[in-house]
Amino acid sequence: MRFSEIKDHLSQFRVGIAGAGGLGSNCAVALARSGVGTLVVSDFDVVEPANLNRQYYFTSQVGMYKSVALKENIARINPDITVIALTQKLNGRNIPEIFVGCDIMVEAFDSADMKEMLVETILTKMPGTPVVIGSGLAGWGDSDAIRYRKVDDTVYICGDQSTTVDDDMPPMAPRVGMVANMQANTVIEILMKRTRDYFRL
């Protein structure tokens, strides 16, 4: 299949991204480069200098809302992509409203509690919506440990599923990028196997 055909197919879909940090920003850019038609990105945080070692932002964007800065960057990469940039703090009540109409969700939070909340909300209030989770990406090296796991038809996990971020094991660009791009690859794999009508049944 030629890239033009892949892009035409992916352009039909709407992907929600919860969080626009290391995972969310890099995953969003990979999806935009691949031609996914609409990205709904929500993050209440702003770009800080400490983010620039792994997140898809630039020094001139420090102080901007991450979702707004990401929309700006994606417009420079692929202006045909629609990016809906939101700045709300996500919770169990607003997630179904914010991501209404999304065919698939990407979980891109730092906090384990937020990850759990998002997945539980999707499973209970957005049943049937696939969610691609990032879990285990701290540090460097040990590339073989980063893997993909399909739990069922709606839950997919990318990462080593064990390392946690702390002062001695910080998140670094190579491993963060590997997991983020694995999440994007998983989203594309799911979407390429399905038609838009499939998600509306």
Secondary structure per residue as TSV (DSSP state, phi and psi in degrees):
chain	resnum	aa	ss	phi	psi
A	1	M	-	360.0	131.0
A	2	R	-	-74.5	156.6
A	3	F	H	-61.5	-35.0
A	4	S	H	-60.9	-36.0
A	5	E	H	-72.3	-39.5
A	6	I	H	-61.7	-47.0
A	7	K	H	-62.3	-40.9
A	8	D	H	-61.8	-40.4
A	9	H	H	-67.1	-48.0
A	10	L	H	-67.1	-24.8
A	11	S	T	-64.7	-15.6
A	12	Q	T	-77.0	-16.5
A	13	F	-	-103.2	159.2
A	14	R	E	-124.4	120.4
A	15	V	E	-114.6	130.7
A	16	G	E	-94.9	137.2
A	17	I	E	-126.0	114.0
A	18	A	E	-94.8	98.9
A	19	G	-	108.9	136.2
A	20	A	-	-126.8	36.8
A	21	G	S	-88.9	-137.4
A	22	G	H	-60.7	-49.1
A	23	L	H	-70.5	-52.2
A	24	G	H	-63.0	-44.2
A	25	S	H	-67.9	-42.9
A	26	N	H	-72.0	-36.6
A	27	C	H	-64.7	-44.0
A	28	A	H	-60.4	-41.8
A	29	V	H	-65.3	-41.7
A	30	A	H	-62.4	-40.7
A	31	L	H	-67.8	-38.1
A	32	A	H	-65.3	-43.4
A	33	R	H	-63.0	-28.4
A	34	S	H	-83.9	-14.9
A	35	G	T	103.8	11.3
A	36	V	-	-59.2	131.0
A	37	G	S	-66.9	-44.9
A	38	T	E	-135.4	132.8
A	39	L	E	-118.3	127.4
A	40	V	E	-107.0	111.2
A	41	V	E	-117.6	126.9
A	42	S	E	-128.0	128.4
A	43	D	-	-160.3	129.6
A	44	F	-	-90.1	-3.0
A	45	D	-	-87.4	163.4
A	46	V	B	-111.9	159.4
A	47	V	-	-70.8	130.4
A	48	E	-	-120.8	156.1
A	49	P	G	-53.3	-36.5
A	50	A	G	-66.1	-17.1
A	51	N	G	-78.3	-20.7
A	52	L	G	-71.5	-9.2
A	53	N	G	-78.6	-8.5
A	54	R	T	-152.7	-10.0
A	55	Q	S	-105.6	153.2
A	56	Y	S	-83.6	65.4
A	57	Y	-	-135.6	173.6
A	58	F	-	-128.1	160.7
A	59	T	G	-57.1	-34.3
A	60	S	G	-67.7	-13.2
A	61	Q	G	-99.5	1.7
A	62	V	T	-57.7	130.3
A	63	G	T	97.5	-17.0
A	64	M	S	-78.9	153.3
A	65	Y	B	-60.0	137.1
A	66	K	H	-59.8	-44.2
A	67	S	H	-63.4	-37.3
A	68	V	H	-70.2	-42.9
A	69	A	H	-63.8	-39.0
A	70	L	H	-64.9	-40.9
A	71	K	H	-59.2	-42.3
A	72	E	H	-61.6	-43.6
A	73	N	H	-68.1	-41.1
A	74	I	H	-66.7	-34.6
A	75	A	H	-61.4	-30.2
A	76	R	H	-77.9	-25.4
A	77	I	H	-85.3	-48.6
A	78	N	-	-148.9	92.0
A	79	P	T	-66.1	-9.8
A	80	D	T	-79.0	-13.2
A	81	I	S	-82.4	134.3
A	82	T	E	-89.1	122.3
A	83	V	E	-116.2	119.2
A	84	I	E	-98.2	105.8
A	85	A	E	-98.6	118.2
A	86	L	E	-120.1	152.4
A	87	T	-	-121.6	18.1
A	88	Q	-	-76.8	149.8
A	89	K	-	-79.0	125.4
A	90	L	-	-79.5	143.1
A	91	N	-	-148.7	177.3
A	92	G	T	-63.6	-20.4
A	93	R	T	-85.8	-41.6
A	94	N	T	-92.4	-14.0
A	95	I	H	-57.5	-48.0
A	96	P	H	-61.8	-31.3
A	97	E	H	-76.0	-44.9
A	98	I	H	-65.0	-40.3
A	99	F	T	-103.9	22.3
A	100	V	T	-59.5	136.9
A	101	G	T	85.7	-4.0
A	102	C	-	-75.9	136.9
A	103	D	S	-81.3	-23.6
A	104	I	E	-157.3	152.4
A	105	M	E	-118.8	144.3
A	106	V	E	-113.8	123.7
A	107	E	E	-90.0	123.1
A	108	A	-	-139.8	46.2
A	109	F	-	-94.2	160.0
A	110	D	S	-87.5	-37.3
A	111	S	-	-83.4	134.2
A	112	A	H	-63.5	-37.0
A	113	D	H	-64.5	-41.1
A	114	M	H	-67.3	-38.6
A	115	K	H	-59.4	-48.7
A	116	E	H	-61.9	-43.3
A	117	M	H	-61.4	-44.4
A	118	L	H	-63.0	-47.8
A	119	V	H	-62.9	-44.5
A	120	E	H	-62.6	-39.6
A	121	T	H	-64.9	-43.8
A	122	I	H	-64.4	-44.8
A	123	L	H	-64.6	-34.8
A	124	T	H	-93.3	-35.7
A	125	K	H	-109.0	-11.8
A	126	M	S	-131.6	52.8
A	127	P	T	-57.8	138.6
A	128	G	T	90.4	-10.0
A	129	T	-	-83.0	118.6
A	130	P	-	-65.1	144.8
A	131	V	E	-130.1	131.8
A	132	V	E	-108.9	115.7
A	133	I	E	-100.7	143.8
A	134	G	E	-104.8	126.1
A	135	S	-	-147.5	112.8
A	136	G	-	90.5	94.1
A	137	L	-	-149.0	5.3
A	138	A	B	-70.6	156.6
A	139	G	S	81.0	-148.6
A	140	W	S	-147.0	167.9
A	141	G	-	65.9	-164.4
A	142	D	-	51.9	45.4
A	143	S	G	-61.0	-32.3
A	144	D	G	-64.4	-19.8
A	145	A	G	-77.8	-19.2
A	146	I	-	-79.3	123.6
A	147	R	E	-147.1	172.5
A	148	Y	E	-114.2	137.6
A	149	R	E	-137.0	126.4
A	150	K	E	-93.3	115.9
A	151	V	-	-79.2	-48.2
A	152	D	S	-158.3	-164.0
A	153	D	S	-72.1	-6.0
A	154	T	S	-123.3	-10.9
A	155	V	E	-124.7	124.6
A	156	Y	E	-131.1	139.0
A	157	I	E	-123.5	133.3
A	158	C	E	-123.5	132.9
A	159	G	E	134.6	-175.5
A	160	D	-	-86.2	-9.2
A	161	Q	S	61.1	21.8
A	162	S	S	-141.4	-43.7
A	163	T	-	-70.8	138.6
A	164	T	-	-117.6	147.6
A	165	V	-	-75.3	131.0
A	166	D	B	-151.5	-174.8
A	167	D	T	-61.3	-33.0
A	168	D	T	-91.7	-7.2
A	169	M	B	-137.5	72.1
A	170	P	-	-77.2	160.5
A	171	P	B	-74.8	131.0
A	172	M	-	-125.5	153.9
A	173	A	H	-51.8	-46.3
A	174	P	H	-59.9	-50.6
A	175	R	H	-72.5	-38.0
A	176	V	H	-59.2	-45.4
A	177	G	H	-63.5	-37.9
A	178	M	H	-61.6	-46.5
A	179	V	H	-69.0	-42.7
A	180	A	H	-60.6	-42.5
A	181	N	H	-73.2	-29.4
A	182	M	H	-66.5	-38.8
A	183	Q	H	-61.9	-45.7
A	184	A	H	-62.1	-40.9
A	185	N	H	-64.1	-38.1
A	186	T	H	-65.9	-43.0
A	187	V	H	-57.9	-47.2
A	188	I	H	-64.3	-41.1
A	189	E	H	-59.8	-43.9
A	190	I	H	-64.4	-46.7
A	191	L	H	-67.7	-35.0
A	192	M	H	-68.3	-20.3
A	193	K	T	-89.5	-5.5
A	194	R	S	-130.3	158.0
A	195	T	-	-98.0	163.2
A	196	R	G	-58.6	-37.4
A	197	D	G	-64.3	-26.9
A	198	Y	G	-58.0	-40.1
A	199	F	G	-77.5	-7.2
A	200	R	G	-106.1	2.2
A	201	L	-	-75.4	360.0
